[in-house]
């Protein structure tokens, strides 16, 4: 993870190899760069006047300082209109600056935050957003068997200095929060990016147990026999076809008042999804290693919660298994029984995520939770609806949904609410069981959520992250190719609402 410092200096005092200047499109006076530009002989103002650099949102230009200041490179990043400024824009602009610094082979970067601190935008929150952009954009996954010189140089920036004279102490607190938050995101991304033969249920369970222990979070791992004792027939039906033993993760951070009902997080942990007997097409099947992204997000959130010493009662539940077409595998047409006694007609074994989540959602009832949120790469249909820019949001409690939407906007992990009308539940009624695991072709994401709802009796929301959990081409400047760790920053913000 990149090293961060907060120092009470201004941009013109930078001694790093590069300095970044973030510029509003409508900044006619050059407030964010005036003093530095004096040393540069008016170079920045000249570029803007000649429209060789137009500070539209996320526009980037690097210039050589020609020895006039200590940094070799000056990186200009556009912020767009001042009235549209937000923490997310600062987060993205900081990530752009970090990438541009790496592009000019700078190992260190200074970026000023003072021009953006106002009564509306507080120092601590801005410092956290800036730090998140810097840290997340410089993530890289350790490649198997690769030598260090073969690893992409994009991650070589190793020091960033946040120049902050106003409220420096608050800035340091914001950076400290960001470092713990991003530790959880890094953990989730690492788990996501591992190959499926390495990140098995046992591997992920052991990693979670180790990281939870370091963070002060209680972690219990249940094996197949214990899962059987819980009568989790829906979960076990999916696991039957795999040679890998299923695991059920129970993580508890009970640091709030004893009278406080816990907030329970549930994450889908399909470490590899072949589709089972309803086998997926071979094209891009390798990406099914990301089908445990919801589980990775819950693990990362629980670890970050511990590191942040959050004074709340939080529980994380993750059912872990593969979905494979083995000789004992679940078959289309089978009827299985969940741990609450509900029977399920399995029409498609590739609709397996909802089956393992069903038993986890039933288990959540033991905590008499204040609210429950599950995260899952549940349906391809959500990608058709929203692409890769937003997470699908469903639920039975509008107050909870509204808070999730607000947290998504603040953290840049945006969500879009879908309807949950009774008519959709009609689409998953079975003639021979209580419910069937798929509906008609249309409204696939909604009927999947309607299925999950059958196993809840508490305030609940479901996040379908199939379109946002991983990316071949980053959808935000701080998302590197591969796993995104989506949901962690949103949940950590939500926990405090």
C-alpha positions as CSV (number, residue, x, y, z in Angstrom):
1,X,0.0,0.0,0.0
2,X,1.3,3.4,-0.9
3,X,2.8,5.5,1.9
4,X,0.8,8.6,2.8
5,X,1.9,11.8,4.7
6,X,-0.1,14.9,5.6
7,X,2.2,17.9,5.9
8,X,1.4,21.6,6.7
9,X,2.8,22.9,3.4
10,X,1.5,24.4,0.2
11,X,2.0,23.0,-3.3
12,X,4.9,25.4,-4.1
13,X,6.9,23.9,-1.2
14,X,6.7,20.4,-2.6
15,X,9.9,18.4,-2.6
16,X,8.5,15.2,-4.2
17,X,9.2,14.1,-7.8
18,X,5.8,15.3,-9.0
19,X,3.2,17.8,-7.8
20,X,-0.5,17.7,-8.8
21,X,-2.7,20.7,-9.2
22,X,-6.5,20.2,-9.3
23,X,-8.2,22.9,-11.2
24,X,-11.9,23.9,-11.5
25,X,-13.1,24.6,-15.0
26,X,-14.5,27.9,-14.0
27,X,-11.6,29.1,-11.8
28,X,-10.8,32.3,-13.6
29,X,-8.4,33.6,-10.9
30,X,-6.3,30.5,-10.6
31,X,-6.8,30.1,-6.9
32,X,-5.5,26.6,-6.8
33,X,-2.3,27.2,-8.7
34,X,-1.5,30.9,-8.5
35,X,1.5,30.8,-6.2
36,X,3.0,27.7,-7.8
37,X,2.5,29.2,-11.3
38,X,4.5,32.3,-10.3
39,X,7.5,30.0,-9.9
40,X,6.7,28.4,-13.3
41,X,6.6,31.8,-15.0
42,X,2.9,31.6,-15.7
43,X,3.1,28.3,-17.6
44,X,-0.2,26.9,-16.2
45,X,-2.2,30.1,-16.8
46,X,-0.8,30.2,-20.3
47,X,-1.8,26.6,-21.1
48,X,-5.3,27.3,-19.8
49,X,-5.6,30.6,-21.7
50,X,-4.5,29.0,-25.0
51,X,-6.9,26.1,-24.2
52,X,-4.0,23.6,-24.4
53,X,-5.4,22.4,-21.1
54,X,-9.1,22.7,-20.5
55,X,-9.9,21.7,-16.9
56,X,-13.0,19.6,-17.7
57,X,-13.8,16.8,-15.3
58,X,-10.9,14.3,-15.2
59,X,-8.9,16.0,-18.0
60,X,-5.1,15.4,-17.3
61,X,-2.0,17.1,-18.6
62,X,1.6,16.7,-17.4
63,X,4.2,19.4,-17.9
64,X,7.9,19.6,-17.2
65,X,8.9,22.0,-14.5
66,X,12.2,22.8,-16.3
67,X,14.0,22.9,-13.0
68,X,12.0,26.0,-11.8
69,X,10.7,24.0,-8.8
70,X,11.9,20.9,-7.0
71,X,9.4,18.5,-8.5
72,X,10.3,17.5,-12.1
73,X,6.7,17.2,-13.2
74,X,3.5,19.2,-12.7
75,X,0.3,17.2,-13.2
76,X,-2.8,19.2,-14.0
77,X,-6.2,17.5,-13.3
78,X,-9.5,19.1,-14.2
79,X,-12.4,19.0,-11.7
80,X,-15.1,20.4,-13.9
81,X,-17.6,23.0,-12.6
82,X,-17.1,24.1,-9.0
83,X,-20.8,23.8,-8.3
84,X,-20.7,20.1,-9.1
85,X,-17.7,19.4,-6.8
86,X,-18.0,16.4,-4.5
87,X,-15.9,14.0,-2.4
88,X,-16.2,11.5,-5.2
89,X,-14.9,13.9,-7.8
90,X,-11.9,14.6,-5.5
91,X,-11.4,10.9,-5.0
92,X,-11.4,10.3,-8.8
93,X,-9.2,13.3,-9.5
94,X,-6.6,12.1,-6.9
95,X,-6.6,8.7,-8.5
96,X,-6.0,10.4,-11.9
97,X,-3.1,12.3,-10.4
98,X,-1.6,9.2,-9.0
99,X,-1.8,7.4,-12.4
100,X,-0.3,10.3,-14.2
101,X,2.6,10.5,-11.7
102,X,3.3,6.9,-12.3
103,X,3.1,7.6,-16.1
104,X,6.0,10.0,-15.8
105,X,7.9,7.5,-13.6
106,X,7.6,9.7,-10.5
107,X,8.0,7.7,-7.3
108,X,6.5,10.4,-5.1
109,X,3.7,13.0,-5.4
110,X,2.4,16.1,-3.6
111,X,-1.2,17.1,-3.9
112,X,-2.9,20.0,-2.0
113,X,-6.2,19.8,-0.3
114,X,-6.6,23.3,1.2
115,X,-8.4,24.9,-1.8
116,X,-11.3,22.5,-1.3
117,X,-11.9,22.8,2.4
118,X,-15.1,24.8,3.0
119,X,-18.0,24.9,5.5
120,X,-19.7,22.3,3.2
121,X,-16.7,20.1,2.7
122,X,-14.8,19.3,5.9
123,X,-11.1,18.7,6.1
124,X,-11.3,15.1,7.6
125,X,-13.8,13.9,5.0
126,X,-11.9,15.4,2.1
127,X,-8.6,14.0,3.3
128,X,-10.2,10.6,3.5
129,X,-11.6,10.8,0.0
130,X,-8.3,12.0,-1.4
131,X,-6.4,9.3,0.4
132,X,-8.8,6.6,-0.9
133,X,-8.3,7.8,-4.5
134,X,-4.5,7.6,-4.0
135,X,-4.5,4.2,-2.3
136,X,-7.0,2.4,-4.4
137,X,-5.6,3.5,-7.7
138,X,-2.2,2.2,-6.8
139,X,-3.4,-1.3,-5.9
140,X,-1.8,-4.2,-7.8
141,X,-2.2,-7.9,-7.5
142,X,0.9,-10.1,-7.0
143,X,1.2,-12.1,-10.2
144,X,1.9,-15.8,-9.9
145,X,5.5,-16.6,-10.7
146,X,6.2,-13.1,-12.1
147,X,9.4,-11.3,-11.5
148,X,9.2,-7.8,-10.0
149,X,10.6,-6.3,-13.2
150,X,7.7,-7.9,-15.2
151,X,5.0,-6.2,-13.0
152,X,3.3,-3.2,-14.6
153,X,4.9,0.2,-13.7
154,X,1.5,1.7,-13.0
155,X,1.8,0.7,-9.4
156,X,5.3,2.1,-8.8
157,X,4.3,5.4,-7.1
158,X,5.1,4.7,-3.5
159,X,4.7,8.0,-1.6
160,X,2.0,10.7,-1.7
161,X,2.1,13.8,0.4
162,X,-1.2,15.6,1.1
163,X,-0.3,19.3,1.5
164,X,-2.7,20.7,4.1
165,X,-2.1,23.7,6.3
166,X,-5.7,24.1,7.4
167,X,-6.9,21.6,10.0
168,X,-3.8,19.4,9.5
169,X,-4.7,17.2,12.5
170,X,-8.2,16.5,11.0
171,X,-6.5,15.6,7.7
172,X,-4.3,13.1,9.4
173,X,-7.4,11.5,11.0
174,X,-9.1,11.3,7.6
175,X,-6.0,9.6,6.1
176,X,-5.9,7.1,9.0
177,X,-9.5,6.2,8.4
178,X,-8.8,5.8,4.7
179,X,-5.9,3.5,5.3
180,X,-8.0,1.1,7.4
181,X,-10.9,1.3,4.9
182,X,-8.6,0.6,2.0
183,X,-6.9,-2.3,3.9
184,X,-10.3,-4.0,3.8
185,X,-10.7,-3.2,0.0
186,X,-7.2,-4.5,-0.7
187,X,-8.0,-7.7,1.2
188,X,-11.2,-8.2,-0.8
189,X,-9.5,-7.5,-4.1
190,X,-6.7,-10.0,-3.4
191,X,-9.3,-12.7,-2.5
192,X,-11.2,-11.9,-5.7
193,X,-8.2,-11.9,-8.0
194,X,-6.7,-15.2,-6.8
195,X,-7.2,-18.1,-9.2
196,X,-10.2,-20.4,-8.4
197,X,-7.9,-23.4,-7.7
198,X,-6.1,-21.4,-5.0
199,X,-9.0,-19.4,-3.5
200,X,-11.0,-22.4,-2.5
201,X,-13.6,-22.3,0.4
202,X,-10.9,-23.5,2.8
203,X,-8.3,-20.9,1.6
204,X,-10.8,-18.0,1.9
205,X,-12.0,-19.2,5.3
206,X,-8.4,-19.5,6.6
207,X,-7.5,-16.0,5.2
208,X,-10.6,-14.5,6.9
209,X,-9.8,-16.2,10.2
210,X,-6.2,-14.8,10.1
211,X,-7.2,-11.3,9.1
212,X,-10.1,-11.2,11.6
213,X,-7.7,-12.2,14.4
214,X,-5.4,-9.3,13.5
215,X,-8.3,-6.9,13.5
216,X,-9.9,-8.1,16.7
217,X,-13.0,-9.6,15.1
218,X,-14.3,-13.0,16.3
219,X,-14.3,-15.5,13.4
220,X,-15.8,-19.0,13.5
221,X,-15.6,-21.4,10.5
222,X,-18.1,-24.2,10.2
223,X,-17.3,-27.2,8.2
224,X,-19.6,-29.6,6.3
225,X,-20.7,-31.6,9.4
226,X,-21.7,-28.5,11.3
227,X,-23.5,-27.1,8.2
228,X,-25.4,-30.4,8.1
229,X,-26.4,-30.1,11.7
230,X,-27.9,-26.7,10.9
231,X,-30.0,-28.4,8.2
232,X,-28.8,-26.0,5.6
233,X,-30.1,-28.2,2.7
234,X,-30.2,-25.4,0.2
235,X,-26.6,-24.5,0.8
236,X,-25.5,-28.1,0.8
237,X,-27.3,-28.9,-2.4
238,X,-25.0,-26.5,-4.3
239,X,-21.9,-27.9,-2.6
240,X,-22.7,-31.5,-3.4
241,X,-21.0,-31.5,-6.8
242,X,-17.7,-30.2,-5.6
243,X,-14.7,-32.0,-4.2
244,X,-14.0,-28.9,-2.1
245,X,-15.6,-28.9,1.4
246,X,-18.0,-26.1,2.0
247,X,-17.4,-23.6,4.8
248,X,-19.7,-21.2,6.6
249,X,-18.0,-18.1,8.0
250,X,-19.4,-16.4,11.0
251,X,-17.7,-13.1,11.9
252,X,-18.8,-11.0,14.9
253,X,-17.7,-7.5,15.9
254,X,-19.9,-6.9,19.0
255,X,-18.4,-3.6,20.3
256,X,-21.6,-1.6,20.7
257,X,-24.1,-1.5,23.6
258,X,-25.4,-5.0,24.6
259,X,-28.9,-3.7,24.0
260,X,-28.1,-2.7,20.4
261,X,-29.5,-5.1,17.8
262,X,-26.7,-6.0,15.4
263,X,-26.4,-5.1,11.7
264,X,-25.9,-8.3,9.8
265,X,-24.0,-8.5,6.5
266,X,-24.4,-11.6,4.2
267,X,-22.1,-12.3,1.3
268,X,-22.3,-14.8,-1.5
269,X,-19.2,-16.9,-1.5
270,X,-19.2,-19.0,-4.7
271,X,-15.4,-19.5,-5.1
272,X,-16.0,-20.8,-8.6
273,X,-19.3,-21.2,-10.5
274,X,-19.3,-23.6,-13.5
275,X,-23.1,-23.5,-13.5
276,X,-23.3,-27.1,-12.2
277,X,-25.4,-29.5,-14.4
278,X,-26.8,-26.4,-16.1
279,X,-23.3,-25.7,-17.4
280,X,-22.3,-22.2,-18.4
281,X,-20.8,-21.5,-21.9
282,X,-17.1,-21.9,-21.9
283,X,-16.4,-18.3,-23.1
284,X,-15.1,-16.2,-20.2
285,X,-15.9,-18.9,-17.6
286,X,-12.6,-18.1,-16.0
287,X,-14.2,-15.0,-14.7
288,X,-16.5,-17.1,-12.5
289,X,-13.7,-17.0,-9.9
290,X,-15.3,-13.5,-9.1
291,X,-18.6,-15.2,-8.0
292,X,-17.4,-14.9,-4.4
293,X,-17.1,-11.1,-4.6
294,X,-20.0,-10.5,-2.2
295,X,-18.3,-12.7,0.4
296,X,-15.0,-10.9,-0.2
297,X,-16.8,-7.6,0.4
298,X,-18.3,-8.8,3.7
299,X,-14.9,-10.2,4.9
300,X,-13.2,-6.9,3.9
301,X,-15.9,-4.9,5.7
302,X,-15.6,-6.9,8.9
303,X,-11.8,-6.6,9.0
304,X,-12.0,-2.8,8.3
305,X,-14.7,-2.5,11.0
306,X,-12.3,-4.1,13.5
307,X,-9.4,-2.0,12.5
308,X,-11.5,1.2,12.8
309,X,-12.6,0.1,16.3
310,X,-16.2,0.8,15.3
311,X,-18.4,1.0,18.4
312,X,-21.2,-1.0,16.8
313,X,-22.5,-4.5,16.8
314,X,-21.8,-6.0,13.3
315,X,-22.0,-9.6,12.1
316,X,-20.8,-11.0,8.8
317,X,-22.0,-14.3,7.4
318,X,-20.4,-15.9,4.3
319,X,-21.4,-19.3,2.8
320,X,-18.4,-20.6,0.8
321,X,-18.6,-23.4,-1.8
322,X,-18.0,-24.2,-5.5
323,X,-20.8,-25.0,-7.9
324,X,-19.5,-28.0,-10.0
325,X,-21.1,-30.7,-12.2
326,X,-19.8,-33.7,-10.2
327,X,-21.5,-37.0,-10.0
328,X,-23.3,-36.0,-6.8
329,X,-24.3,-32.6,-8.1
330,X,-27.7,-31.0,-7.7
331,X,-29.9,-31.7,-10.8
332,X,-32.6,-29.6,-12.6
333,X,-35.9,-30.7,-11.2
334,X,-34.6,-31.6,-7.7
335,X,-36.5,-30.4,-4.7
336,X,-34.4,-29.3,-1.7
337,X,-35.3,-28.1,1.8
338,X,-33.8,-24.9,3.3
339,X,-33.0,-24.6,7.0
340,X,-36.3,-22.9,7.8
341,X,-38.2,-25.8,6.3
342,X,-39.2,-24.1,3.0
343,X,-39.0,-26.4,0.0
344,X,-37.3,-25.2,-3.2
345,X,-37.8,-26.6,-6.8
346,X,-34.5,-26.3,-8.6
347,X,-35.1,-25.5,-12.2
348,X,-31.7,-24.2,-13.0
349,X,-28.5,-25.2,-11.1
350,X,-26.8,-22.0,-12.4
351,X,-29.2,-20.0,-10.2
352,X,-27.2,-21.3,-7.2
353,X,-26.2,-18.1,-5.4
354,X,-29.7,-17.5,-4.1
355,X,-29.7,-21.1,-2.8
356,X,-26.6,-20.6,-0.6
357,X,-27.8,-17.2,0.5
358,X,-31.2,-18.5,1.5
359,X,-29.7,-20.5,4.4
360,X,-27.4,-17.7,5.4
361,X,-30.4,-15.3,5.5
362,X,-32.3,-17.8,7.7
363,X,-29.2,-18.0,10.0
364,X,-29.2,-14.2,10.3
365,X,-32.6,-14.5,12.1
366,X,-30.7,-15.9,15.2
367,X,-29.3,-12.4,15.9
368,X,-32.7,-10.7,15.9
369,X,-31.0,-8.1,13.6
370,X,-31.9,-4.4,13.3
371,X,-31.2,-4.8,9.6
372,X,-29.6,-7.1,7.1
373,X,-27.8,-6.4,3.9
374,X,-26.7,-9.1,1.5
375,X,-24.2,-8.6,-1.4
376,X,-24.0,-11.1,-4.3
377,X,-22.9,-11.3,-7.9
378,X,-26.4,-12.8,-8.4
379,X,-27.6,-12.2,-11.9
380,X,-26.4,-11.5,-15.4
381,X,-29.7,-9.7,-15.9
382,X,-28.5,-6.8,-13.7
383,X,-25.6,-6.2,-16.2
384,X,-28.2,-5.9,-19.0
385,X,-30.1,-3.4,-16.9
386,X,-27.4,-1.2,-15.4
387,X,-24.1,-2.1,-17.2
388,X,-21.1,-1.8,-15.0
389,X,-21.8,1.7,-13.6
390,X,-24.2,0.9,-10.7
391,X,-25.3,-1.8,-8.3
392,X,-28.8,-3.1,-8.3
393,X,-30.7,-2.4,-5.1
394,X,-33.7,-4.3,-3.8
395,X,-35.3,-4.6,-0.4
396,X,-38.3,-4.6,1.9
397,X,-37.5,-1.4,4.0
398,X,-37.5,1.9,2.3
399,X,-35.6,3.7,5.1
400,X,-32.8,1.3,4.8
401,X,-32.8,1.5,1.0
402,X,-32.7,5.3,1.2
403,X,-29.6,5.2,3.5
404,X,-27.9,2.8,1.1
405,X,-28.5,5.1,-1.8
406,X,-27.1,8.0,0.2
407,X,-24.0,6.0,1.2
408,X,-23.6,4.9,-2.4
409,X,-23.6,8.5,-3.7
410,X,-21.1,9.6,-1.0
411,X,-18.6,6.8,-1.6
412,X,-19.1,6.6,-5.4
413,X,-20.5,3.1,-5.1
414,X,-23.8,4.1,-6.7
415,X,-26.9,2.0,-6.4
416,X,-30.2,2.0,-8.3
417,X,-33.4,0.8,-6.7
418,X,-35.7,-1.8,-8.4
419,X,-39.4,-2.5,-7.6
420,X,-40.3,-5.5,-5.5
421,X,-44.0,-5.7,-6.3
422,X,-46.1,-8.8,-5.3
423,X,-46.5,-9.7,-9.0
424,X,-42.9,-10.6,-9.2
425,X,-43.3,-13.1,-6.4
426,X,-46.0,-14.8,-8.4
427,X,-43.4,-15.6,-11.0
428,X,-41.4,-17.9,-8.7
429,X,-44.3,-19.9,-7.3
430,X,-43.8,-23.6,-7.8
431,X,-46.5,-26.2,-8.4
432,X,-44.7,-28.9,-6.3
433,X,-42.7,-26.8,-3.7
434,X,-42.9,-23.6,-1.7
435,X,-40.9,-21.7,-4.3
436,X,-38.8,-22.3,-7.5
437,X,-35.3,-20.9,-7.9
438,X,-35.9,-19.1,-11.2
439,X,-38.9,-17.3,-12.8
440,X,-39.6,-16.4,-16.4
441,X,-36.9,-14.9,-18.7
442,X,-37.9,-11.3,-17.9
443,X,-37.1,-9.5,-14.7
444,X,-34.4,-12.0,-13.7
445,X,-32.8,-9.7,-11.2
446,X,-36.1,-8.9,-9.5
447,X,-37.3,-12.5,-9.3
448,X,-33.9,-13.5,-7.8
449,X,-34.4,-10.8,-5.1
450,X,-38.0,-11.9,-4.6
451,X,-36.7,-15.4,-3.9
452,X,-34.3,-14.1,-1.3
453,X,-37.1,-12.1,0.3
454,X,-38.8,-15.4,1.1
455,X,-36.1,-16.2,3.7
456,X,-36.2,-12.8,5.6
457,X,-38.4,-11.5,8.4
458,X,-36.4,-8.4,9.2
459,X,-35.5,-5.0,7.5
460,X,-33.5,-6.3,4.6
461,X,-31.8,-5.0,1.4
462,X,-30.1,-6.9,-1.4
463,X,-27.2,-5.6,-3.5
464,X,-26.7,-7.3,-6.9
465,X,-23.1,-6.5,-7.7
466,X,-22.7,-8.7,-10.8
467,X,-22.0,-5.6,-12.9
468,X,-19.7,-3.8,-10.5
469,X,-17.7,-6.5,-8.6
470,X,-15.0,-6.8,-11.3
471,X,-13.9,-5.0,-14.4
472,X,-11.7,-5.7,-17.4
473,X,-11.6,-1.9,-18.0
474,X,-11.8,0.2,-14.9
475,X,-15.1,2.1,-14.5
476,X,-13.5,4.6,-12.1
477,X,-9.9,5.9,-12.0
478,X,-9.4,4.2,-8.6
479,X,-10.6,0.8,-9.8
480,X,-7.8,-1.3,-11.2
481,X,-8.5,-4.2,-13.6
482,X,-9.8,-7.3,-11.8
483,X,-11.8,-7.3,-8.5
484,X,-13.0,-3.9,-7.3
485,X,-13.8,-4.7,-3.7
486,X,-17.2,-3.0,-4.4
487,X,-19.5,-2.5,-1.4
488,X,-17.0,-2.1,1.4
489,X,-16.8,1.6,1.4
490,X,-20.5,1.9,1.0
491,X,-21.2,-0.5,4.0
492,X,-18.7,1.2,6.2
493,X,-20.4,4.5,5.6
494,X,-23.8,2.9,6.1
495,X,-22.7,1.4,9.4
496,X,-22.4,4.9,10.9
497,X,-25.8,6.1,9.6
